[in-house]
Amino acid sequence: MVVERTLAILKPDCVRKGLQGEVLSRIQTGGFKVLSMKMLRLTAVEAGAFYAVHKGRPFYDGLVEFMSSGPCVPIALEKENAVADFRTLIGATDPKDAADGTIRKLFADNKGENIVHGSDSPENGRLEVAFFFSESELV
């Protein structure tokens, strides 16, 4: 096993519902080491840059609007097999397709407002962590 980094973002719906502590507790119970975290509000430009890979897709504009609609909490995580393990912990993008006990199944309202972002590959995990955190912020 290789230690990987992955990015979690507690999305604006998570913050609005006051679920940051509950979700973070589940992440830590899952064996993830928190390297850094902060609360911020993305501008539409920043959200657009972060989700640029989805530009041109039908959901892109709504995603950018949602992600810039309120505060969110990016969290840099580390663990062996971090990306796959985190995606298992959070569940499918659409909460109605997510496995019982996953974060999205428990807390998400719909596919668009699904509580938490998780990197989809080790490479993207590294890139996404770097989007929000400098190396000196990772402790």
Residue pairs with C-beta under 8 A, 6 or more apart in sequence:
1 80
1 81
2 80
2 81
2 122
3 78
3 79
3 80
3 82
4 78
4 79
4 80
4 81
4 82
4 83
4 122
4 125
5 35
5 76
5 77
5 78
5 82
5 122
5 125
5 126
5 129
6 77
6 78
6 79
6 82
6 83
6 86
6 118
6 119
6 122
6 125
6 128
6 129
7 74
7 75
7 76
7 77
7 117
7 118
7 119
7 125
7 128
7 129
7 131
7 132
8 27
8 74
8 75
8 77
8 86
8 90
8 116
8 117
8 118
9 67
9 72
9 73
9 74
9 75
9 116
9 117
10 19
10 20
10 23
10 24
10 72
10 73
10 75
10 115
10 116
11 66
11 67
11 72
11 113
11 114
11 115
11 116
11 117
12 66
12 67
12 69
12 70
12 71
12 72
12 113
13 66
13 108
13 109
13 113
13 114
13 115
14 20
14 23
14 72
14 73
14 107
14 115
14 116
15 39
15 70
15 71
15 72
15 73
16 70
17 107
19 107
19 115
20 73
22 107
23 103
23 107
23 115
23 116
24 34
24 37
24 75
26 89
26 103
27 34
27 75
27 77
27 86
27 89
28 34
30 79
30 85
30 86
30 89
31 79
31 85
32 77
32 78
32 79
32 82
32 85
32 86
33 77
33 78
33 79
34 75
34 76
34 77
35 76
35 77
35 78
35 129
35 133
35 138
35 139
36 75
36 76
36 133
36 137
36 138
36 139
37 73
37 74
37 75
37 76
38 73
38 74
38 132
39 71
39 72
39 73
40 71
40 72
40 73
40 74
41 68
41 70
41 71
41 72
42 50
42 67
42 68
42 72
43 68
44 64
44 65
44 68
46 68
47 63
47 64
47 67
47 68
48 55
48 64
49 131
50 67
50 128
50 131
51 60
51 63
51 64
51 67
54 60
54 63
59 112
62 112
63 112
66 112
66 113
74 132
74 133
76 129
76 132
76 133
76 137
76 138
77 86
79 85
79 86
82 122
82 125
83 118
83 119
83 120
83 121
83 122
83 124
83 125
86 118
86 119
87 118
87 120
88 102
89 102
89 103
90 98
90 102
90 103
90 104
90 115
90 116
90 118
91 97
91 98
91 99
91 102
91 103
91 104
91 105
92 98
92 99
92 102
92 104
93 104
93 111
93 114
94 104
94 110
94 111
94 114
95 104
95 105
95 107
95 108
95 109
95 110
95 111
95 114
98 104
98 105
98 108
99 105
103 115
103 116
104 114
104 115
104 116
107 115
108 114
108 115
119 125
119 128
119 129
129 138
